[in-house]
Amino acid sequence: MSTDKRTGWLATIKPGDVVFYRGGGGFTGADLHRVKIVSVTPTGLMKTEHFVFDACGWERTGERGRSAWSRARAFLVEATIAVRNEYTTDRLRYRIEEWARTELKTATLVTLRAVAEALPKQKTVKEN
């Protein structure tokens, strides 16, 4: 019987842990995602709801059993402060972009002024 082959920070992952991974498909392969580990096998395979990661942290099977080779493979990323900050920044940016796309068209003058005041001051370029 094989033993757990995980090393370093991967060896500390246990069921219930929330981990980060990069990739998972297409042009957004560098995107950072968060997922919960459902189980860890005796050989070190880490299973989530849609992915299985091998002992080295690389995606072994794709979503719903689809071959990982049919798209960019995902890989686990250590949850450093920088990674957590990147994830939070990406999510906030996405929420702001969604709000701007859907609500900005019907926003009132009061709302637009409040948003403008919250934005950092931009240096204006003088026209000739």
N, C-alpha and C positions, 0 to 999 in steps of 0.2 A: 504494500500500500504506500502511495506517495505521501510525502509530508508537505506542510505548508512551505512554499518557496518564496514567500514575500519577504522583503528586506526593508530596512529603514522605516520611514513614516508609513509605508503601505502595510507593514506588519502590525501596526497599532489599530488599523481599521477593524471595527466590529459591527455586528448588526445594529441598526438604529442610528449609526453615525450619519451625519450629513456631510457629503463630500462634493468637491467641484470637479468638473471635467471640461475639457475643450474639445470642440469638434462635433461631429455627428452629422455632417452633411453639407454638401454644396459650397457656395461661396462664403457662407457664414461659418465655415469650419473653425475659425479662430474664436468664435463666440464662447463665452464662459457660461456654464450652466451649473445648477445645483441639484443634487439628487440624494435620496436616502438609501443607504445600504440595507437590503432586505435580509440577506444571509451571506455567510462566508463558508465555503466548503473546506473540508480538511486539507485539500491541496492548495488552498489560497485563492480560489476563484471567488470574486466579489460580485454578488448579484444584486441588481436594482430592479425596479418594476419593468424596465424596457431593455436593459443592457446587462451583459456579463463582462466583467473586466478580469483579465488574467493576473497572475501574480506580479507581473511587471507594471501593471496599471493600464495596459492597452485594452481596448474593446475587443472582445473575442467573438461575440455574435451581435448582429444588428437588432434593431427594434423588431419585435414579434418574430424572432428567429431568422430574419432576413440576413443574408451574408454581409458581413462587414466590408467585404471587398467591393461591394457594389457602390460604395460611396466613401467619403473620407472617414477614417477610423477615429473614434473618440479616445481620449486618454485622460487618466486622472491627474489632477494637479494638487499639490500640497496646499492646504488652506492657510497660507501665510497672511499677514495683515495686508500686504499689497494685493493679494488675490481677492480677499474679502472686500477691500475698498474698490477694486476694479469691478467686481460683481455688483456692488451697491450703486456705483456710479452709472454703470450700464443700465441697470433697472430704472433708476431715476430719470436718466436721459430718455429711455423708451417711454416712460409715463408722460414726460413733458411733451415729447413729440406726438404721442397719441392725443393728448389734450389739445395741443395746438392744431392738429389736423381736424379734429372733430368739433371742438368748442370755440375755437378762435373766430370762426366765421360769424358766430352769433353772439360773441361776447359784448358786453356793454362797455361804454366808455370808462366807467368806474373800474371795472375788472381789468381792462387794458392798462389803465394808469397804474393800478396796483402791481400788475405783472412787470410793467416797465420800471417801476421804482425798485423792485426786487432784483432786477438785472444789474450787473456791474456797469459802471459808467464807461461809455465808449468815447474814445477821443474822436472828435469830429475833424474831418478834412475840409479845409477852406477851399472854396471854389475860386477859380481864377476870374 
